[in-house]
């Protein structure tokens, strides 16, 4: 895949699309915004692009909003698809058994890990975390099955690299569920209402913990974004206001402008000066401010271009 589409929301909350290259640089974007996501996707579909597989089609991932060229699956991709669905079904059976095992209080898996598992599981809070973790794993599995049906059964465009996504989805769901439930339970996030003690209405709390985990595992891509917000709340970093001026000497004007753009700076005044050195022709021979000095973010840098006598 040498390029892909993605849908995003602008500052006004409306939808736009953009086309990125393999190196993540933006190639094109929509000239207008759309109130509905479906209209934005339709606008993308009107853009005709040459396809390597000559299908003339691309698909939109409903969760991430990114578009991908459809490449018909064959060979190892079909093998990977078969392995992935068998793995997901096995994980679903495992989490269902584990849920039932903990619900009836047998704790067979935990007993195999530790002889004191029964003592540990007498703690209501640990039981609630266990329900949340199992829910996260099951949510991740369901998310994987949903994605599998879309890419393999419906679009027949399963890529062998997708297999790694499906292998990690249940594990990611487990870990995210534990983190999210702990944050919510601990009151770090701004969450309406308060939790009752673990021993009070335990059955209701168990269902609540399982639901949080399942939603977290199923919507893991959104859970990551939610965690980013919580991290930003806790760890506030002072934004950078000054930037070190890069060395532009020896660069062409275009190269200098690209470098300044990467440093969040703008090109200022451009002067020309006669130079006797042929290597300086059409190159930056001087700049202001000089390289290494600090300048405000978004500031301008003047350059001098060497010319022939």
C-alpha positions as CSV (number, residue, x, y, z in Angstrom):
1,X,0.0,0.0,0.0
2,X,1.6,3.3,-1.2
3,X,-1.2,5.6,0.0
4,X,-4.3,5.6,2.1
5,X,-7.3,7.9,3.0
6,X,-8.4,9.0,6.4
7,X,-11.5,10.9,7.6
8,X,-11.1,13.5,10.4
9,X,-13.0,16.3,12.0
10,X,-12.0,19.9,11.7
11,X,-12.2,22.7,14.3
12,X,-15.9,23.2,13.5
13,X,-16.7,19.5,14.2
14,X,-17.4,18.8,10.5
15,X,-15.9,15.9,8.5
16,X,-13.0,16.2,6.0
17,X,-10.8,13.6,4.2
18,X,-7.2,13.6,3.2
19,X,-4.9,11.3,1.3
20,X,-1.6,10.4,2.8
21,X,1.5,8.8,1.2
22,X,3.3,5.7,2.6
23,X,5.6,8.1,4.6
24,X,2.5,9.7,6.2
25,X,2.8,13.0,4.3
26,X,-0.4,14.5,3.0
27,X,-0.9,14.3,-0.7
28,X,-4.4,15.8,-1.1
29,X,-7.3,16.8,1.1
30,X,-10.9,17.8,0.7
31,X,-11.7,21.3,-0.5
32,X,-14.8,21.5,1.7
33,X,-16.2,20.1,4.9
34,X,-19.1,17.7,5.3
35,X,-21.8,17.7,8.0
36,X,-22.3,13.9,7.7
37,X,-19.5,11.3,7.7
38,X,-21.3,9.3,5.0
39,X,-21.2,12.3,2.7
40,X,-17.5,12.7,3.3
41,X,-16.8,9.1,2.5
42,X,-18.9,9.4,-0.7
43,X,-16.8,12.4,-1.7
44,X,-13.7,10.2,-1.3
45,X,-15.2,7.5,-3.5
46,X,-15.7,10.0,-6.3
47,X,-11.9,10.6,-6.5
48,X,-10.6,8.2,-9.1
49,X,-7.2,6.8,-8.4
50,X,-5.1,4.2,-10.3
51,X,-4.9,1.0,-8.4
52,X,-2.2,-1.6,-8.7
53,X,-4.7,-4.4,-8.5
54,X,-6.9,-2.7,-11.2
55,X,-10.0,-3.2,-9.1
56,X,-10.6,0.6,-8.9
57,X,-11.9,0.2,-5.3
58,X,-10.9,1.2,-1.9
59,X,-12.5,0.5,1.5
60,X,-13.0,2.7,4.6
61,X,-12.4,1.3,8.0
62,X,-15.5,2.3,10.0
63,X,-13.6,2.6,13.3
64,X,-10.5,4.6,12.3
65,X,-12.0,6.4,9.2
66,X,-9.0,5.5,7.1
67,X,-9.3,4.2,3.6
68,X,-7.3,1.4,2.1
69,X,-6.8,0.0,-1.4
70,X,-8.5,-3.3,-1.8
71,X,-6.1,-6.0,-2.8
72,X,-7.8,-9.4,-3.5
73,X,-6.6,-12.0,-1.0
74,X,-4.8,-15.1,-2.1
75,X,-2.3,-17.7,-1.0
76,X,-0.9,-16.9,2.4
77,X,-3.5,-14.3,3.1
78,X,-6.2,-17.0,3.1
79,X,-4.1,-19.1,5.4
80,X,-3.6,-16.2,7.7
81,X,-7.4,-15.5,7.7
82,X,-8.2,-19.1,8.6
83,X,-5.7,-19.0,11.4
84,X,-7.0,-15.7,12.7
85,X,-10.6,-16.8,12.9
86,X,-9.7,-20.1,14.6
87,X,-7.6,-18.2,17.1
88,X,-10.4,-15.7,17.8
89,X,-12.9,-18.4,18.3
90,X,-10.6,-20.3,20.6
91,X,-10.0,-17.1,22.7
92,X,-13.7,-16.5,22.8
93,X,-14.3,-20.0,24.2
94,X,-11.5,-19.5,26.7
95,X,-12.8,-16.2,28.0
96,X,-16.4,-17.6,28.3
97,X,-15.0,-20.6,30.3
98,X,-12.9,-18.3,32.4
99,X,-15.9,-16.0,33.1
100,X,-18.0,-19.0,34.2
101,X,-15.2,-20.5,36.2
102,X,-14.8,-17.3,38.3
103,X,-18.5,-16.7,38.6
104,X,-19.1,-20.1,40.2
105,X,-16.0,-19.6,42.4
106,X,-13.8,-22.5,41.2
107,X,-10.9,-20.4,40.0
108,X,-9.2,-23.4,38.3
109,X,-6.9,-21.3,36.1
110,X,-5.7,-19.1,39.0
111,X,-5.2,-22.2,41.2
112,X,-2.8,-23.6,38.6
113,X,-0.8,-20.4,38.8
114,X,-0.9,-20.0,42.6
115,X,-1.9,-22.2,45.4
116,X,-3.2,-19.2,47.2
117,X,-5.5,-18.1,44.4
118,X,-8.7,-18.9,46.5
119,X,-7.5,-16.6,49.2
120,X,-6.8,-13.8,46.7
121,X,-10.1,-14.2,45.0
122,X,-12.0,-13.7,48.3
123,X,-11.2,-10.0,47.9
124,X,-14.2,-8.3,46.2
125,X,-12.1,-5.7,44.5
126,X,-9.9,-8.4,42.9
127,X,-13.0,-10.2,41.7
128,X,-14.3,-7.0,40.1
129,X,-11.0,-6.4,38.3
130,X,-11.1,-10.0,37.1
131,X,-14.6,-9.4,35.6
132,X,-13.4,-6.3,33.9
133,X,-10.3,-8.0,32.5
134,X,-12.4,-10.9,31.1
135,X,-14.8,-8.4,29.6
136,X,-11.9,-6.6,28.0
137,X,-10.6,-9.8,26.4
138,X,-14.1,-10.8,25.1
139,X,-14.6,-7.3,23.8
140,X,-11.3,-7.5,21.9
141,X,-12.3,-10.9,20.5
142,X,-15.7,-9.6,19.3
143,X,-14.0,-6.6,17.7
144,X,-11.6,-8.9,15.9
145,X,-14.5,-11.1,14.6
146,X,-16.4,-8.0,13.4
147,X,-13.3,-6.8,11.5
148,X,-12.6,-10.3,10.2
149,X,-16.2,-10.6,8.8
150,X,-15.8,-7.2,7.1
151,X,-12.4,-7.7,5.5
152,X,-12.5,-11.4,4.7
153,X,-16.2,-12.5,4.4
154,X,-17.5,-9.3,2.8
155,X,-14.6,-7.7,1.0
156,X,-12.3,-10.6,0.4
157,X,-9.4,-8.3,1.0
158,X,-7.7,-9.9,4.0
159,X,-4.0,-9.2,4.2
160,X,-1.6,-11.6,5.9
161,X,-0.3,-8.8,8.1
162,X,-3.8,-8.4,9.6
163,X,-3.1,-11.6,11.5
164,X,-0.9,-9.8,14.0
165,X,-3.7,-7.3,14.7
166,X,-6.1,-10.2,15.6
167,X,-3.6,-12.0,17.7
168,X,-3.0,-8.9,19.9
169,X,-6.6,-7.6,20.1
170,X,-7.7,-9.8,23.0
171,X,-4.5,-9.1,24.9
172,X,-4.8,-5.4,24.3
173,X,-8.4,-5.6,25.5
174,X,-7.3,-7.3,28.7
175,X,-4.7,-4.7,29.5
176,X,-6.7,-1.7,28.5
177,X,-9.7,-2.9,30.5
178,X,-7.6,-3.3,33.7
179,X,-6.1,0.2,33.2
180,X,-9.4,1.9,32.4
181,X,-11.3,0.2,35.3
182,X,-8.6,1.1,37.7
183,X,-8.6,4.8,36.6
184,X,-12.4,5.0,36.8
185,X,-12.5,3.1,40.1
186,X,-9.8,5.3,41.6
187,X,-11.5,8.5,40.6
188,X,-8.6,9.9,38.6
189,X,-10.9,10.5,35.6
190,X,-13.8,12.9,35.8
191,X,-16.6,10.4,36.1
192,X,-20.1,11.3,37.2
193,X,-21.3,9.6,40.4
194,X,-19.4,7.5,42.9
195,X,-18.9,3.8,43.4
196,X,-20.3,1.9,46.3
197,X,-18.0,-0.2,48.4
198,X,-17.1,-3.5,46.7
199,X,-19.1,-5.6,49.1
200,X,-22.3,-3.6,48.5
201,X,-24.5,-4.7,45.6
202,X,-21.7,-6.9,44.4
203,X,-23.6,-8.6,41.6
204,X,-24.5,-5.2,40.1
205,X,-21.0,-4.0,40.4
206,X,-19.7,-7.2,38.8
207,X,-21.9,-6.6,35.8
208,X,-20.8,-3.0,35.7
209,X,-17.1,-4.0,35.8
210,X,-17.6,-6.6,33.0
211,X,-19.5,-4.0,30.9
212,X,-16.7,-1.4,31.3
213,X,-14.1,-4.1,30.3
214,X,-16.1,-5.3,27.3
215,X,-16.7,-1.8,25.9
216,X,-13.0,-1.0,26.4
217,X,-11.8,-4.1,24.6
218,X,-14.3,-3.6,21.8
219,X,-13.5,0.1,21.3
220,X,-9.8,-0.2,22.0
221,X,-8.9,2.5,19.4
222,X,-11.1,5.0,21.3
223,X,-9.9,3.8,24.7
224,X,-6.3,4.7,23.6
225,X,-7.5,8.2,22.7
226,X,-9.4,8.5,26.1
227,X,-6.2,7.4,27.9
228,X,-4.2,10.1,26.0
229,X,-6.6,12.7,27.4
230,X,-6.2,11.4,31.0
231,X,-2.4,11.4,30.6
232,X,-2.6,15.0,29.4
233,X,-4.7,16.0,32.4
234,X,-2.2,14.4,34.8
235,X,1.1,15.3,33.1
236,X,0.8,18.8,31.8
237,X,3.8,19.8,29.7
238,X,4.7,23.4,29.0
239,X,4.5,23.9,25.2
240,X,7.7,24.8,23.5
241,X,7.8,28.5,22.7
242,X,11.3,28.9,21.3
243,X,13.1,26.9,18.6
244,X,16.8,26.7,17.7
245,X,17.4,28.1,14.2
246,X,18.6,25.4,11.8
247,X,21.6,25.8,9.6
248,X,20.4,26.7,6.1
249,X,23.7,27.5,4.4
250,X,24.5,25.5,1.4
251,X,20.8,24.7,0.8
252,X,18.7,25.7,-2.2
253,X,15.8,28.1,-1.5
254,X,13.3,25.3,-1.8
255,X,15.3,23.1,0.6
256,X,15.6,25.9,3.1
257,X,11.9,26.5,3.0
258,X,11.2,22.9,3.6
259,X,13.6,22.8,6.6
260,X,12.0,25.9,8.1
261,X,8.6,24.4,7.7
262,X,9.7,21.3,9.6
263,X,10.9,23.5,12.4
264,X,7.6,25.4,12.5
265,X,9.4,28.5,11.2
266,X,8.7,30.6,8.1
267,X,10.9,32.1,5.4
268,X,11.4,35.8,5.8
269,X,13.0,38.2,3.3
270,X,15.0,36.7,0.4
271,X,18.0,38.8,-0.8
272,X,20.6,38.0,-3.5
273,X,24.3,38.6,-3.3
274,X,27.0,38.1,-6.0
275,X,29.4,35.2,-5.2
276,X,32.7,34.3,-6.8
277,X,32.3,30.7,-5.6
278,X,30.4,28.5,-8.1
279,X,29.3,26.2,-5.3
280,X,27.3,29.1,-3.8
281,X,25.3,29.8,-6.9
282,X,21.5,29.4,-6.2
283,X,22.4,28.4,-2.6
284,X,21.9,30.0,0.8
285,X,25.1,31.8,1.7
286,X,23.9,33.8,4.7
287,X,20.9,33.9,7.1
288,X,19.5,36.0,9.8
289,X,19.1,34.9,12.6
290,X,22.2,32.7,12.5
291,X,22.1,29.0,13.0
292,X,22.0,27.9,16.7
293,X,20.3,31.0,18.0
294,X,16.8,30.7,19.7
295,X,13.8,32.1,18.0
296,X,10.1,32.2,18.8
297,X,8.0,29.4,17.3
298,X,6.5,30.6,14.1
299,X,9.2,33.2,13.6
300,X,10.8,34.2,10.3
301,X,14.3,33.6,9.1
302,X,15.8,35.8,6.3
303,X,18.1,34.2,3.8
304,X,20.6,35.4,1.2
305,X,20.9,33.5,-2.1
306,X,24.2,33.5,-4.0
307,X,24.1,34.7,-7.7
308,X,26.6,34.9,-10.6
309,X,28.5,38.0,-11.1
